[in-house]
Amino acid sequence: MPKMRVSKRKVIKAPVSKVYGVLEDMNYWIEWSPWLIAEPEAVVNIENKNKYSWEGNRVGAGEMEITSRSENKAIKYDLTFLKPWKSTAKVKFMLHDLGDKTEVSWIMESSLPWFMFWMKKSMETFIGGDFDRGLNMLKDYIEDGEVKSKLNFNGISEFGGCSYFGIRRKTTIDEGPQSMQQDFEELMKYCEDKGLTSSIPFCIYHKWDIVKGKGEYTAAIVSDNTINDLPSHYVTGEIPATKMYTLEHVGAYEHLGNPWTTIHMMIRNKEIKPIKDIHPWETYGNSPENTDPKDLITRIHFAVK
């Protein structure tokens, strides 16, 4: 059976005793779980503070139980998945005392059923992404007492369509946020110079392959098609009128993996049926220039049948 190992780390600005106190009590999992945020209505049961079980439509079903604790150093637990398929894993948190900070390592060792050997790399990537999201939320919860990431399931509505101009770019996923920021800064400067004061920015995601670590997007501005002197490296296009499903995220941009992961879980669960020829897009309800990160509004839209 193909072996899997996932390991992610995060430095949290809190003493190791505080971090340990949260991790060794499974009652706190509800506050920062990277899976429950996708399905808050999932059924969760906690026995004392040692055993945790869950069941839902998107998140499947399973249980985990703490098997050993080493105060302020490590917590180990057994993880059992029951749905969508049965498997087991050994998981642990390792804590490294940095004085007023703590380095947390989240490590999982498991294996896939033999017939899923071809999914090893993608599963390690997906689970690694979940661990990254979870550690980001754990950091928020311990440092600030709350997770700066909330989801609003806005549902299906009609989209009237729009034309746009923008900058289309291939990038690595790691470099994506910085390149997007640069592209939007250039576009907004262009709009300012042209006196386009009502410019509406959004982003179209053409490709986003987290296994290969590559993506392609267009940083775009809604256009009325009256501009005829665009720079040569700009592109134009349109999103046609369609039904769309909207998932709204309220919180810091570093948590945007939460809504994107959630909506892909909904697609896999056949809750929504996307139109593949219309690429998903992202709109922004406010500006990071004058908004507290915890109040940033980002809406993800998928054209649906």
N, C-alpha and C positions, 0 to 999 in steps of 0.2 A: 504494500500500500504506500502511495507517495507521501512522504513526510512533509509537513509544513512547519515553518517557524516565522513568527511575526514579532517584532520588537520595536517599540516606539518610546521616545523619551520627551519629557517636558520639565522645565524648571519653574517651580511655583514659589511665589514670594510669601512664604509662611514657614515657621519653624517645623521641623520634622514631626514633632509630637502632634501638631494640629492636623497635618496631612495624614498621618497614621490613623488618628482618631476617626477621620471621615472614611478612609478606605477599609478599615477593619470592621465597620458596622454597615451591613447591607441595607439598612433602612435608608441610607443616604443615596443609594443607587438611583432611586426614583428622581432625584433632583438633577442628576447630570448624565444619565444614561444616553449614549449616542443612538440607541435604538428606540427607546420609549418616546423620544421627541417626535419620531416619525409616526407613532401610533399611541397617543396618550390614553386611548380607551382600552388598550391591551390589559388583560387581567394579570395582576401581580400579587403573589403571596410571599410573605417573609416570615420565617420562623425564627424567633428570637432575633438575633442579628447575624446568624451564621448561614442560613440557607435561603435562597431566593429562587422562585420559579415564575415563569411567565408564559402567556399564551395569547396570540393575536393572529389576525389575518395577514398583516404585512411582515411581522417580526417572527412568525412561526412560534414554536414552543420549545421550552427547555428548562433546565435548572442548573444552578451552581451552588456549591457548598464549600465554605472555608474549611481547609484541612489542617492548616497550621498557621501560627502567628509567631513572629519574632519582633518584639516590641520596638517600634521606630526603625525597623530594618526591612521587614518583608511580610507579605501576606500571600499565602498560596491557597488555591482553590481548584476543585474539579468542576469542569464545565461539561454538561451533557445536552446535546441538541436532540430533540425529538421530532421536530418538523422544521423544514420540509423533508429532511432525511436524518437518520440517526447517526450520530458520531460523538466522540468524546475528545476532550482536550485537557491538558494541564496548563494552568494559567497562574501567573504570579505578578505581584507588584513588588519592585525592589526600590528601596528608599535610600538616598545618599544625602547625609546631613551636610548642608553648606552654610551653617550658621543661621542667619535669618532667612535662608532660602532652602528649598528641598528639590533635589532632582528625583523625579519619579520615572521609573522604567516599567512599562506594561508589556509583558512577554507571554506569548502563547505558543505551545508546542502541540501539534496534532497531526492527523493524517487524513487523507481523503479516501473514500471508497475506490477500489482499484479501477472501476470503470470511469472515474472522473479524473484520471491522471493528467489529462490534457488541460484541466482547469487550475492546476497548481499555482501557476504564476498569477493568474487573474484573481484567484481566491486570496492569495497572500496580499495582493494589492488592495482588494476591496476591504479585507479585514484591517489591514494597516491604515486605510483611510478612516474606518470606523474608530480605531484606536486614537488616531490624531484628533478626530472630532471630539471624542470623549475626553481626552486630556485637555483640550482647549476649554471645554465646559467645566471640567473639574477645577481647572485653574481659576476660572471666573467664580465658581461657587465658593472655593476656599478663600480667595483673596477679597471678594466683594460681597459675599453672602447671597448672590443670585447669579444665574446664568443669563448672559446678555444675548439670548437667542430664543425667539418665540415664533411659532408658526400659526398662521391664520389660513384655514382651508376655504378660500373664497368661492371655489366651485366653477361651474361652467357659465359663460356669458357670450354675448355676440361681440365680435371685433369687426369694426368697419373697414379695416385695411388702411394702409398708409404707404406713401413713397418715402424714400430716404436717400441720403448721400452719406458717405463715411469712408473709413479706412479699414480694409480687409487685411488680416495678418495671420500668418502661421507662426506659432510660438511653442515653446515648451510650457507645460502647466506651471512649473515653478516660476518662470519669467512672465507668465500671463498677467498677473495683477499689475506689475510695474509697466508693462507695455501698454495695457489698457489705459492706465492713468495718463501716460504720455500721449496716447492717441486722443483721448477725450480732451486733454488740455489743448492740443493742437486744434481740434475741431471747435472748441468753444472760443478760442482766440480768433479763428477764421470767422465765426458767427459774429463776434464782437466787432471785428473790423468791417464786416458787411452790414452792420446794423440789424442783424437778425436777433432781436431781443427776446423773441418768444421761442427760441430754439428748445427742442425737447430731445435730450439724449437717451439712447437705449443701446443695448448690445445684443447682437444675434450670434448664437453659438452654432456654427456649421458642423464642427467636429470637435470631440473632446474625449480622447482615448487615454484614460488614466493608467492603463496597463503599460502603454508605450510612452506615456508622459508627454504627449503632444496634443495640440489643439489648433483650431482655426476659428476666428471670430471676425465680426465686423463691428467696430465702434461706430455708431450711426447717429444721425440727426434727422428727425422727421422733416420732410421737404414738401413744398407745394409744386415742385417741378418748374419753378420760374428762374432758378439759378442756372446760368449757362456758361460760367467762367470758372468752373471748379478746377483746383489743381490736378495735374495729370495723374497723380497717384491715388486720387479719390475714386471711389466706385459709387454707382447708383443702383437702386433696385426698389422692390416693393414687397410688402407682405400683403397677400390678398385678404379680402373679407372672409372670415371664418368663425366657427365656434372655437372658443379657447377655454382651457382650464387654467385658473390662476391660483398659485400658491404664494402667499405673502410672507415674507420674513421681516421681523422687527428685531434689529440688533446689529452688532458690529459685523463688518464685511468678512472678518476672519472666520465667521461661523456660516458662511454661505454654502459650505458643503452640506449643511443640515437640510435646507429645502431641496437642493438638487438631488441628494441621496433619497430623500423622502419621495419625491415625485417619480423617480425611477423605480422605487419599490412599489408605488401605486400602479405603474405601468406593468411591471412584472406580475402583479396581483390581478391584472386585468380590470382595475377599477376605472381606468380611462384608456381610450384607444387613440394614440396620437396619429396625426397625418404626417407620414415620413417625409413627404416632399416639401413641407413647410417647417423650416428649422425653428427650434425654440428661441425665445427672446426674453430679455430681462429689462425691466423698466425701474425707475427710481422715483420714490415718492418725496424725497428731500435731498439736500446737498450735504456731503460730508464737511464742507467748508464752514457751515454754521449749525451743525446738528451734533448733539452728543452721540457717540458711537452706539450706545444702547438704544437709541431712538431712530436709527437709520431704517428706512423702509425700502425694501427691495421686493419687486414682484416678478415671479417667474411664470411665463406663459407658454403653454403647449397648445398648438392647434390640434383639435380633436374631432373625431367623427360624430 
